[in-house]
Amino acid sequence: MNTTKYSAPLFTGANWTRPLIQATYNEIEKIALGEFGLDVYPTQIDIITAEQMLDRYARSGLPFGYPHWSYGKHFAEQERLYRSGIIGLAYEIVINTDPCIAYLMEENTMMMQALTTAHAAFGHNHFFKNNHLFKQWTDAGSILGYLAFARDYIAKCEDEHGVAKVEQVLDSAHALENLGIERANRPQKLNLLEEKKLQGARLEEAARTYNDLWSKTIPTRVTSAVEETRERRRRALDLPEGNILYFIEKHAPKMEVWQREIVRIVRKLAQYFYPQRQTKLTNEGCATFVHYETMNRLYDTGLITEGSMWEFLHMHTNVVAQRGFSKSGFSGINPYALGFAMMKDIQRVATEPTEEDRRWFRGKDFVGTGDAWAVLRKAWANLRDEDFIRQHLSPKVIRDFKFFSIYDSAENKDLLVDAIHDEEGYRKIKRLLADEYDVGQTDPLIQVEDVDLSGDRTLTLHHVINSGVRLDQGSVNKTLKHLASLWGYGVQLLEVDKEGTVRAEHNAR
């Protein structure tokens, strides 16, 4: 640890300049890489206005992309709420790119520029570069090129086919993007050069394949061998298929080649953000812990003043505040609060474990190691949210957050508190909380089950009911409407239990 005391702070007032931000970045880099052992992409820091920050909000942080009315709608709504004082703006936005692009608000004070640099340019940056989900499922070096490719391709489609037709495809593809995710099999990484090279051949092959398939299946009367035909058809189409947008892209009977490519673009971009859905708690916890330790180190070495430190502590406290469930504005567990608390707790368990910790984490190799940063870097690299909770949530954090479990059954009007602060309760709370962060548990399991090739070409989907939770009827109707729009024929959704019994049926044409 650097104990050198500097003779003068980096800054003393609220005003910032680009040279001052660069000088502060350089000092933070020494701490993050030299003392904390972080490993980051090269960083590009852009200072943007509030309006530009709102624009990044509307585009999920992306610097540019293809036009669509939904982005404008999101921008207008966020701007209205911001101007009315109902919501504030993030002090930074950072995305998974190489180089890592960190957007800082020009309205920030210099202290906030230092905090957000540590948070985004080093905390999030390290997580993006080292977490296994991002390393295996994304290619940070090609996303900007792919965005440019997508923007140019869709602009070309608008010129050739009209804005209305393009928006119709985009509307449905956007609405269904969570049904276009590869959850089990690792997808091919986005690669701009490969996309351009293979696009023509891929689309020609797709057109030939679906023409061959559908030209040979003109609707006829169902034969007595319908079940045998069904099984042969399902094998030929490699059913069941959980990636519904992929199936539509490849097999929708009426879809034109350019429409297939738009569906592919939306599907690929949705896939790119899928790791972020699985690591929100861990990613924000990592960045918050990094900025907290960095700012304390800057203060300890005399690089920021006591006034700046008080400003930082006030801001940090607001970021990691957890509202009570009965308080106004409660919106669930604050990922910054729980994530930061767990990082601090790991630091404690690694350096000053209690007897309770030794019992609770019996057999774990991180207890009492003395090197908290090594434990944290390993967790950030190898775990997603539900695994992080299963491996590192301690009874102390459960007590600090006053977590307990309530059993709520549709068959019983009474609520049952079924997990409290004892050994059995701690383990149940940990398991239930981890399940809340498992997208495999929270996302509905819907897959393509069959296609009626010998009849009216209805697409049949199955939703496997989990823990008795059925689909919301309103959401089902909207989803099926968009599915039918892309498929071109009727769509049937059957809700089945784990024994295969159909519990509900939904249809759209």
C-alpha positions as CSV (number, residue, x, y, z in Angstrom):
1,M,0.0,0.0,0.0
2,N,1.3,3.5,-0.9
3,T,1.8,5.5,2.3
4,T,3.5,8.5,0.6
5,K,1.9,11.8,1.8
6,Y,1.6,14.3,-1.1
7,S,2.3,18.0,-0.3
8,A,-0.7,19.3,-2.2
9,P,-4.1,17.9,-3.2
10,L,-5.0,17.4,-6.9
11,F,-7.8,19.9,-6.6
12,T,-9.4,22.1,-4.0
13,G,-12.6,23.4,-5.6
14,A,-15.6,22.2,-7.6
15,N,-14.5,23.3,-11.0
16,W,-12.8,20.8,-13.4
17,T,-10.7,21.0,-16.5
18,R,-9.7,18.2,-18.8
19,P,-6.0,18.4,-17.8
20,L,-7.1,18.1,-14.1
21,I,-9.3,15.1,-15.0
22,Q,-6.4,13.5,-16.8
23,A,-4.0,14.1,-13.8
24,T,-6.6,12.6,-11.4
25,Y,-7.1,9.7,-13.8
26,N,-3.3,9.0,-13.7
27,E,-3.2,8.9,-9.9
28,I,-6.3,6.6,-9.8
29,E,-4.6,4.4,-12.3
30,K,-1.6,4.0,-10.1
31,I,-3.8,2.9,-7.2
32,A,-6.1,0.6,-9.2
33,L,-3.4,-1.2,-11.2
34,G,-0.5,-1.0,-8.7
35,E,-2.2,-1.5,-5.4
36,F,-5.6,-3.2,-6.2
37,G,-4.2,-5.4,-9.0
38,L,-7.0,-4.5,-11.4
39,D,-6.8,-5.3,-15.1
40,V,-8.6,-2.9,-17.5
41,Y,-9.1,-2.1,-21.1
42,P,-7.7,1.2,-22.3
43,T,-10.2,3.9,-21.3
44,Q,-11.7,6.7,-23.4
45,I,-13.4,9.4,-21.2
46,D,-16.0,11.5,-22.8
47,I,-17.5,14.5,-21.0
48,I,-21.2,15.0,-22.1
49,T,-24.1,17.2,-21.3
50,A,-27.3,16.2,-19.5
51,E,-29.1,16.0,-22.8
52,Q,-26.5,13.7,-24.2
53,M,-26.7,11.6,-21.0
54,L,-30.4,11.2,-21.6
55,D,-29.7,10.1,-25.1
56,R,-27.3,7.4,-23.8
57,Y,-30.1,6.3,-21.4
58,A,-32.4,5.8,-24.3
59,R,-29.9,3.7,-26.2
60,S,-28.8,1.5,-23.2
61,G,-25.5,3.4,-23.0
62,L,-24.6,2.9,-26.7
63,P,-23.0,5.9,-28.4
64,F,-24.9,5.4,-31.6
65,G,-27.1,3.0,-33.4
66,Y,-30.0,2.6,-35.9
67,P,-33.0,4.9,-35.5
68,H,-36.3,3.7,-34.0
69,W,-39.2,5.6,-32.5
70,S,-38.9,3.7,-29.2
71,Y,-35.6,5.4,-28.5
72,G,-37.1,8.8,-29.0
73,K,-40.1,7.9,-26.8
74,H,-37.7,6.7,-24.0
75,F,-35.7,9.9,-24.4
76,A,-38.7,12.2,-24.2
77,E,-40.1,10.4,-21.1
78,Q,-36.7,10.5,-19.3
79,E,-36.3,14.2,-20.2
80,R,-39.7,15.0,-18.8
81,L,-39.0,13.3,-15.5
82,Y,-35.6,14.9,-15.3
83,R,-36.8,18.4,-16.0
84,S,-39.6,18.0,-13.5
85,G,-37.2,16.9,-10.8
86,I,-38.8,13.5,-10.4
87,I,-35.6,11.6,-11.3
88,G,-31.9,12.5,-11.4
89,L,-29.3,11.5,-13.9
90,A,-26.5,9.0,-13.5
91,Y,-23.2,10.7,-13.0
92,E,-21.7,8.3,-15.5
93,I,-22.5,5.6,-18.0
94,V,-20.0,3.0,-19.1
95,I,-20.4,0.2,-21.7
96,N,-18.5,-3.0,-22.4
97,T,-16.2,-1.9,-25.2
98,D,-12.5,-2.0,-26.0
99,P,-11.4,0.7,-25.5
100,C,-13.8,1.1,-22.6
101,I,-15.9,4.3,-23.1
102,A,-16.8,6.1,-19.9
103,Y,-19.2,9.1,-20.2
104,L,-19.0,11.6,-17.4
105,M,-21.5,14.5,-16.9
106,E,-20.2,18.0,-17.5
107,E,-22.4,19.2,-14.5
108,N,-20.3,17.0,-12.1
109,T,-18.0,18.7,-9.6
110,M,-14.3,17.7,-9.8
111,M,-14.8,15.4,-6.8
112,M,-17.6,13.6,-8.7
113,Q,-15.4,13.4,-11.8
114,A,-12.8,11.6,-9.6
115,L,-15.4,9.3,-8.1
116,T,-17.0,8.4,-11.4
117,T,-13.6,7.8,-13.0
118,A,-12.8,5.3,-10.3
119,H,-16.3,3.7,-10.5
120,A,-16.6,3.4,-14.3
121,A,-13.1,3.6,-15.8
122,F,-11.6,1.1,-13.3
123,G,-14.4,-0.7,-11.4
124,H,-16.8,-1.5,-14.2
125,N,-13.9,-1.7,-16.7
126,H,-12.1,-4.4,-14.7
127,F,-15.4,-6.4,-14.4
128,F,-16.2,-6.2,-18.1
129,K,-12.7,-7.3,-19.1
130,N,-12.3,-10.2,-16.6
131,N,-15.7,-11.7,-15.8
132,H,-16.1,-15.0,-17.5
133,L,-19.6,-14.3,-18.9
134,F,-18.3,-11.2,-20.8
135,K,-15.2,-12.9,-21.9
136,Q,-17.0,-16.0,-23.3
137,W,-20.2,-14.4,-24.7
138,T,-19.1,-10.9,-25.9
139,D,-16.3,-9.3,-28.0
140,A,-15.7,-5.9,-26.6
141,G,-13.4,-5.0,-29.5
142,S,-16.0,-5.4,-32.2
143,I,-19.3,-4.0,-30.7
144,L,-18.8,-0.4,-32.0
145,G,-18.1,-1.7,-35.5
146,Y,-21.2,-3.9,-35.4
147,L,-23.3,-1.0,-34.3
148,A,-22.1,1.0,-37.3
149,F,-22.8,-2.1,-39.5
150,A,-26.4,-2.4,-38.1
151,R,-27.1,1.3,-38.4
152,D,-26.0,1.4,-42.1
153,Y,-27.8,-1.8,-43.0
154,I,-31.1,-0.7,-41.5
155,A,-30.8,2.8,-43.1
156,K,-30.3,0.9,-46.4
157,C,-33.5,-1.2,-45.7
158,E,-35.4,2.0,-45.0
159,D,-34.4,3.5,-48.4
160,E,-35.2,0.3,-50.3
161,H,-38.4,-0.9,-48.5
162,G,-39.7,2.2,-46.6
163,V,-39.5,3.3,-43.0
164,A,-43.0,1.8,-42.1
165,K,-42.1,-1.7,-43.2
166,V,-38.7,-1.6,-41.4
167,E,-40.3,-0.2,-38.2
168,Q,-42.9,-3.0,-38.2
169,V,-40.2,-5.6,-38.1
170,L,-38.2,-3.7,-35.5
171,D,-41.3,-3.2,-33.3
172,S,-41.9,-6.9,-33.1
173,A,-38.3,-7.9,-32.8
174,H,-37.7,-5.4,-30.0
175,A,-40.7,-6.6,-28.1
176,L,-39.4,-10.2,-28.4
177,E,-35.7,-9.6,-27.8
178,N,-35.7,-11.5,-24.5
179,L,-37.0,-14.5,-26.5
180,G,-33.9,-14.4,-28.8
181,I,-31.3,-15.2,-26.2
182,E,-29.0,-18.2,-26.2
183,R,-29.0,-19.3,-22.5
184,A,-27.2,-22.6,-22.7
185,N,-25.1,-22.7,-25.8
186,R,-22.5,-20.0,-26.1
187,P,-23.3,-18.0,-29.3
188,Q,-20.9,-16.8,-31.9
189,K,-19.3,-13.6,-30.8
190,L,-20.1,-10.4,-32.7
191,N,-17.4,-9.9,-35.4
192,L,-17.9,-7.1,-37.9
193,L,-15.5,-8.4,-40.5
194,E,-17.1,-11.9,-40.3
195,E,-20.7,-10.4,-40.5
196,K,-19.8,-8.5,-43.7
197,K,-18.0,-11.4,-45.2
198,L,-20.7,-14.0,-44.5
199,Q,-23.9,-11.8,-44.8
200,G,-24.6,-12.5,-48.4
201,A,-23.9,-16.2,-48.3
202,R,-25.8,-16.6,-45.1
203,L,-28.9,-14.8,-46.4
204,E,-28.9,-16.7,-49.7
205,E,-28.6,-20.0,-47.8
206,A,-31.5,-19.0,-45.4
207,A,-33.7,-18.1,-48.4
208,R,-32.9,-21.4,-50.2
209,T,-33.5,-23.4,-47.0
210,Y,-36.9,-22.0,-46.1
211,N,-38.0,-22.0,-49.7
212,D,-37.2,-25.7,-49.9
213,L,-38.8,-26.5,-46.6
214,W,-42.1,-24.6,-47.3
215,S,-42.5,-25.4,-51.0
216,K,-42.6,-29.1,-50.1
217,T,-45.2,-28.7,-47.4
218,I,-48.3,-27.3,-49.1
219,P,-51.2,-27.8,-46.7
220,T,-52.9,-31.1,-47.3
221,R,-55.4,-33.3,-45.4
222,V,-53.8,-34.8,-42.3
223,T,-52.9,-38.5,-42.8
224,S,-53.1,-41.4,-40.3
225,A,-49.3,-41.2,-39.9
226,V,-49.5,-37.7,-38.5
227,E,-47.5,-38.6,-35.3
228,E,-44.7,-40.1,-37.4
229,T,-44.7,-37.1,-39.6
230,R,-44.6,-34.8,-36.6
231,E,-41.6,-36.5,-35.1
232,R,-39.7,-36.4,-38.4
233,R,-40.6,-32.8,-38.8
234,R,-39.4,-31.9,-35.3
235,R,-36.1,-33.7,-35.9
236,A,-35.6,-31.8,-39.2
237,L,-36.2,-28.5,-37.6
238,D,-34.1,-29.4,-34.5
239,L,-37.1,-28.9,-32.1
240,P,-37.6,-28.0,-29.4
241,E,-35.8,-24.6,-29.8
242,G,-35.5,-22.1,-26.9
243,N,-34.2,-19.3,-29.0
244,I,-37.5,-18.2,-30.6
245,L,-36.2,-15.3,-32.6
246,Y,-33.4,-17.5,-34.1
247,F,-36.1,-20.0,-35.2
248,I,-38.2,-17.3,-36.8
249,E,-35.1,-15.8,-38.5
250,K,-34.3,-19.2,-40.1
251,H,-37.8,-20.6,-40.8
252,A,-40.6,-17.9,-41.0
253,P,-42.4,-18.8,-44.2
254,K,-43.2,-15.4,-45.5
255,M,-40.3,-13.4,-44.2
256,E,-38.0,-11.7,-46.8
257,V,-34.3,-11.9,-46.7
258,W,-33.8,-8.3,-45.4
259,Q,-36.3,-8.9,-42.6
260,R,-34.4,-11.9,-41.5
261,E,-31.3,-9.8,-41.2
262,I,-33.0,-7.2,-39.1
263,V,-34.3,-9.9,-36.7
264,R,-30.7,-11.2,-36.5
265,I,-29.4,-7.7,-35.7
266,V,-31.8,-7.3,-32.8
267,R,-31.1,-10.8,-31.6
268,K,-27.4,-10.3,-31.6
269,L,-27.6,-7.0,-29.7
270,A,-29.9,-8.5,-27.1
271,Q,-27.4,-11.3,-26.6
272,Y,-24.6,-8.8,-26.1
273,F,-26.4,-7.3,-23.1
274,Y,-27.4,-10.7,-21.6
275,P,-24.3,-10.9,-19.3
276,Q,-25.2,-7.6,-17.8
277,R,-28.6,-8.9,-16.7
278,Q,-26.9,-11.8,-14.9
279,T,-24.2,-9.6,-13.1
280,K,-26.0,-6.4,-12.1
281,L,-25.4,-6.9,-8.4
282,T,-21.8,-8.1,-8.7
283,N,-20.8,-5.6,-11.3
284,E,-22.2,-2.6,-9.4
285,G,-20.8,-3.9,-6.1
286,C,-17.4,-4.2,-7.7
287,A,-17.5,-0.7,-9.1
288,T,-18.8,0.8,-5.9
289,F,-16.2,-1.0,-3.7
290,V,-13.4,0.2,-6.1
291,H,-14.5,3.8,-6.0
292,Y,-14.9,3.7,-2.2
293,E,-11.4,2.2,-1.6
294,T,-9.9,4.6,-4.3
295,M,-11.3,7.7,-2.8
296,N,-10.2,6.7,0.7
297,R,-6.7,6.1,-0.6
298,L,-6.6,9.5,-2.3
299,Y,-7.6,11.1,0.9
300,D,-5.1,9.1,3.0
301,T,-2.3,10.2,0.7
302,G,-3.3,13.9,0.7
303,L,-4.5,14.0,-2.9
304,I,-8.0,15.1,-2.1
305,T,-9.0,17.6,0.7
306,E,-11.2,17.0,3.7
307,G,-13.9,19.0,2.1
308,S,-13.9,16.7,-1.0
309,M,-13.9,13.7,1.3
310,W,-17.0,14.9,3.1
311,E,-18.7,15.6,-0.3
312,F,-17.7,12.1,-1.4
313,L,-19.1,10.4,1.8
314,H,-22.4,12.3,1.4
315,M,-22.7,11.1,-2.2
316,H,-21.6,7.5,-1.5
317,T,-24.0,7.2,1.4
318,N,-26.9,8.1,-0.8
319,V,-25.8,5.6,-3.5
320,V,-25.6,2.7,-1.1
321,A,-28.7,3.6,0.9
322,Q,-31.3,0.8,1.2
323,R,-34.9,2.0,1.7
324,G,-37.1,-0.1,4.0
325,F,-39.9,-2.0,2.3
326,S,-42.5,0.3,4.0
327,K,-40.8,3.5,3.0
328,S,-41.8,5.8,0.2
329,G,-39.8,5.1,-3.0
330,F,-39.0,1.5,-2.1
331,S,-38.3,-0.4,-5.3
332,G,-36.7,-3.6,-4.1
333,I,-33.1,-4.4,-3.1
334,N,-30.6,-1.7,-4.1
335,P,-27.9,-3.5,-6.0
336,Y,-25.4,-0.9,-5.0
337,A,-26.2,-1.4,-1.4
338,L,-26.2,-5.1,-1.3
339,G,-23.3,-5.4,-3.7
340,F,-21.1,-3.0,-1.7
341,A,-22.1,-4.6,1.6
342,M,-21.1,-8.0,0.3
343,M,-17.7,-6.7,-1.0
344,K,-16.9,-5.1,2.3
345,D,-18.0,-8.3,4.1
346,I,-15.7,-10.4,1.9
347,Q,-12.9,-8.0,2.8
348,R,-13.7,-8.6,6.5
349,V,-14.0,-12.4,6.2
350,A,-10.6,-12.5,4.3
351,T,-8.8,-10.4,6.9
352,E,-10.7,-10.7,10.3
353,P,-13.0,-13.7,10.2
354,T,-15.1,-14.5,13.3
355,E,-15.9,-18.0,14.6
356,E,-19.3,-17.7,13.0
357,D,-17.6,-17.0,9.6
358,R,-15.4,-20.0,10.0
359,R,-18.4,-22.3,10.7
360,W,-20.5,-20.8,8.0
361,F,-17.8,-20.9,5.3
362,R,-16.3,-24.2,6.4
363,G,-14.1,-25.6,3.7
364,K,-13.9,-22.3,1.7
365,D,-10.4,-21.2,0.8
366,F,-11.0,-17.5,1.2
367,V,-11.6,-17.3,4.9
368,G,-8.7,-15.6,6.7
369,T,-6.4,-15.5,3.7
370,G,-5.3,-11.9,4.5
371,D,-5.5,-10.9,0.8
372,A,-9.0,-9.5,0.3
373,W,-8.2,-8.1,-3.2
374,A,-7.2,-11.6,-4.4
375,V,-10.5,-13.0,-3.1
376,L,-12.5,-10.2,-4.7
377,R,-10.8,-10.4,-8.1
378,K,-11.4,-14.2,-8.2
379,A,-15.1,-13.7,-7.4
380,W,-15.5,-10.9,-10.0
381,A,-13.9,-13.1,-12.6
382,N,-15.8,-16.3,-12.0
383,L,-19.2,-15.6,-10.6
384,R,-22.5,-14.2,-11.7
385,D,-25.1,-12.8,-9.2
386,E,-26.8,-16.0,-8.0
387,D,-23.5,-17.9,-7.6
388,F,-22.0,-14.9,-5.8
389,I,-24.8,-14.9,-3.3
390,R,-24.7,-18.6,-2.8
391,Q,-20.9,-18.6,-2.1
392,H,-20.4,-15.3,-0.3
393,L,-23.6,-14.2,1.5
394,S,-22.9,-14.3,5.3
395,P,-25.2,-14.3,8.3
396,K,-23.8,-10.9,9.2
397,V,-25.1,-9.3,5.9
398,I,-28.4,-11.1,6.3
399,R,-28.8,-9.5,9.8
400,D,-27.6,-6.1,8.6
401,F,-30.2,-6.0,5.9
402,K,-32.8,-7.6,8.2
403,F,-33.7,-10.2,5.6
404,F,-36.3,-12.8,6.4
405,S,-38.6,-15.0,4.3
406,I,-42.4,-14.9,4.0
407,Y,-44.3,-17.8,2.4
408,D,-47.2,-16.6,0.3
409,S,-49.6,-19.2,-1.1
410,A,-52.6,-18.5,-3.4
411,E,-54.5,-21.2,-1.5
412,N,-54.0,-19.6,1.9
413,K,-55.0,-16.0,2.9
414,D,-52.4,-16.0,5.7
415,L,-48.7,-15.2,5.3
416,L,-46.1,-17.4,7.0
417,V,-42.7,-16.2,8.1
418,D,-40.8,-19.3,7.4
419,A,-37.1,-18.2,7.7
420,I,-35.7,-16.1,10.5
421,H,-32.2,-15.4,11.9
422,D,-31.1,-18.8,12.9
423,E,-28.8,-21.4,11.2
424,E,-31.7,-23.0,9.1
425,G,-33.2,-19.6,8.4
426,Y,-29.9,-18.1,7.1
427,R,-29.4,-21.0,4.6
428,K,-33.0,-20.7,3.4
429,I,-32.8,-16.9,3.0
430,K,-29.5,-17.3,1.0
431,R,-31.0,-19.9,-1.3
432,L,-34.2,-17.9,-1.9
433,L,-32.3,-14.6,-2.5
434,A,-29.9,-16.4,-4.9
435,D,-32.9,-17.7,-6.8
436,E,-34.2,-14.1,-7.2
437,Y,-31.1,-13.2,-9.1
438,D,-31.1,-16.4,-11.3
439,V,-32.6,-15.4,-14.7
440,G,-33.2,-19.1,-15.3
441,Q,-35.6,-19.0,-12.4
442,T,-37.2,-15.6,-13.1
443,D,-37.5,-15.7,-16.9
444,P,-40.3,-17.8,-18.3
445,L,-39.2,-21.0,-20.1
446,I,-40.8,-20.7,-23.5
447,Q,-39.7,-22.7,-26.5
448,V,-40.8,-23.7,-30.0
449,E,-42.3,-27.1,-29.8
450,D,-43.8,-27.8,-33.2
451,V,-45.0,-26.3,-36.6
452,D,-48.1,-27.5,-38.4
453,L,-46.5,-28.0,-41.8
454,S,-49.3,-30.2,-43.1
455,G,-52.1,-27.9,-42.0
456,D,-52.4,-24.1,-41.5
457,R,-48.7,-23.7,-40.5
458,T,-49.4,-22.7,-36.9
459,L,-46.4,-22.2,-34.8
460,T,-46.8,-24.0,-31.4
461,L,-44.9,-22.8,-28.3
462,H,-44.7,-24.4,-24.9
463,H,-44.4,-22.5,-21.6
464,V,-43.2,-24.8,-18.9
465,I,-44.8,-23.6,-15.6
466,N,-42.3,-23.1,-12.8
467,S,-43.4,-23.2,-9.2
468,G,-47.0,-22.8,-10.3
469,V,-46.4,-19.4,-11.7
470,R,-48.6,-18.8,-14.9
471,L,-48.1,-16.2,-17.5
472,D,-49.8,-12.8,-17.3
473,Q,-52.7,-12.8,-19.8
474,G,-52.1,-9.2,-21.0
475,S,-48.4,-9.9,-21.6
476,V,-49.2,-13.1,-23.4
477,N,-51.6,-11.3,-25.8
478,K,-49.1,-8.7,-26.7
479,T,-46.3,-11.2,-27.1
480,L,-48.3,-13.5,-29.4
481,K,-49.4,-10.5,-31.5
482,H,-45.7,-9.7,-32.3
483,L,-44.9,-13.4,-32.8
484,A,-47.7,-13.8,-35.3
485,S,-46.5,-10.6,-37.1
486,L,-43.1,-12.0,-37.7
487,W,-44.1,-15.6,-38.3
488,G,-46.8,-14.7,-40.8
489,Y,-49.3,-17.4,-39.7
490,G,-51.0,-18.3,-36.5
491,V,-49.2,-18.8,-33.2
492,Q,-50.4,-21.1,-30.3
493,L,-48.9,-21.0,-26.8
494,L,-49.6,-23.9,-24.5
495,E,-48.8,-23.6,-20.8
496,V,-47.8,-27.1,-19.5
497,D,-46.8,-28.3,-16.1
498,K,-43.7,-30.5,-15.5
499,E,-45.7,-33.6,-16.1
500,G,-46.7,-32.3,-19.6
501,T,-50.3,-31.6,-18.8
502,V,-51.7,-28.5,-20.7
503,R,-53.0,-26.0,-18.1
504,A,-53.9,-23.1,-20.5
505,E,-54.0,-22.3,-24.2
506,H,-53.5,-19.0,-25.9
507,N,-53.8,-18.2,-29.7
508,A,-53.1,-15.4,-32.1
509,R,-53.3,-14.9,-35.8
